[in-house]
């Protein structure tokens, strides 16, 4: 199954192959991530093709004062995102 912002914009989805994408605005996280071990690939930036994998490690009790959701592991360096508007050197840095 595929969920895309483009489906919420009245388009069938960004990708032309396969079934139409479902709404990201009308779909709750708990409807998609239903069991530990569920993994989904997220395409964060369609222009720069930033992709990452999210996996459900487990479900537990909510801790008072805890912040959610939590990032429990990272692999690799995060890509740059949205440079300051006055950063003229950004294009040169990114190649």
C-alpha positions as CSV (number, residue, x, y, z in Angstrom):
1,X,0.0,0.0,0.0
2,X,1.2,3.5,-0.8
3,X,0.2,6.8,1.0
4,X,1.0,10.1,-0.7
5,X,0.3,13.8,-0.2
6,X,-0.5,14.0,-3.9
7,X,-3.5,11.8,-3.3
8,X,-4.8,14.5,-1.0
9,X,-4.4,17.1,-3.7
10,X,-6.8,15.3,-6.1
11,X,-4.1,13.5,-8.0
12,X,-3.9,9.7,-8.1
13,X,-0.4,9.8,-6.7
14,X,3.1,10.7,-7.6
15,X,4.0,7.3,-9.0
16,X,2.2,6.2,-12.1
17,X,2.6,2.4,-11.6
18,X,0.5,0.4,-9.3
19,X,-2.8,1.2,-7.5
20,X,-3.8,4.8,-6.6
21,X,-2.2,6.1,-3.5
22,X,-4.2,6.6,-0.3
23,X,-4.5,9.8,1.7
24,X,-1.8,10.8,4.2
25,X,-4.1,13.4,5.8
26,X,-6.9,11.0,6.5
27,X,-4.8,8.0,7.6
28,X,-3.8,7.7,11.2
29,X,-0.3,6.2,12.0
30,X,-2.0,3.4,14.0
31,X,-3.9,2.3,10.9
32,X,-0.6,1.6,9.1
33,X,1.8,0.6,11.8
34,X,-0.2,-2.2,13.4
35,X,2.4,-4.6,14.8
36,X,6.1,-4.6,15.9
37,X,8.3,-5.3,12.9
38,X,6.1,-3.3,10.5
39,X,8.5,-1.2,8.2
40,X,7.6,1.5,5.8
41,X,9.8,3.5,3.4
42,X,9.1,7.2,3.5
43,X,9.9,9.5,0.6
44,X,10.3,12.8,2.3
45,X,11.4,15.1,-0.5
46,X,10.1,14.3,-4.0
47,X,12.6,16.7,-5.6
48,X,15.7,15.5,-3.8
49,X,14.5,11.9,-3.4
50,X,15.2,11.8,0.4
51,X,14.0,8.4,1.6
52,X,14.1,6.7,5.0
53,X,12.8,3.6,6.7
54,X,10.6,3.7,9.8
55,X,10.1,0.5,11.8
56,X,7.8,-0.3,14.7
57,X,9.9,-1.7,17.5
58,X,7.1,-2.2,19.9
59,X,4.2,-0.7,21.8
60,X,4.3,0.3,25.5
61,X,2.8,2.4,28.1
62,X,3.0,6.2,27.7
63,X,5.5,7.7,30.2
64,X,4.3,10.9,32.0
65,X,6.3,13.8,30.6
66,X,7.7,11.7,27.8
67,X,8.0,13.1,24.3
68,X,6.5,11.1,21.4
69,X,7.1,9.9,18.8
70,X,10.7,8.9,19.6
71,X,13.7,8.3,17.3
72,X,15.4,5.3,18.8
73,X,18.1,4.8,16.1
74,X,19.7,6.6,13.2
75,X,21.9,5.4,10.4
76,X,23.9,7.8,8.2
77,X,23.9,11.6,8.1
78,X,20.7,13.5,7.7
79,X,20.4,15.4,4.4
80,X,20.3,19.2,4.5
81,X,16.9,20.7,4.5
82,X,15.6,24.0,3.4
83,X,18.5,26.5,3.5
84,X,18.0,30.0,4.9
85,X,16.6,32.3,2.2
86,X,19.7,34.5,2.4
87,X,22.2,31.6,2.0
88,X,23.7,32.3,-1.5
89,X,26.4,29.6,-1.0
90,X,23.9,26.8,-0.4
91,X,23.8,25.7,-4.1
92,X,27.6,25.6,-4.3
93,X,27.8,23.5,-1.1
94,X,25.2,21.0,-2.4
95,X,26.9,20.5,-5.7
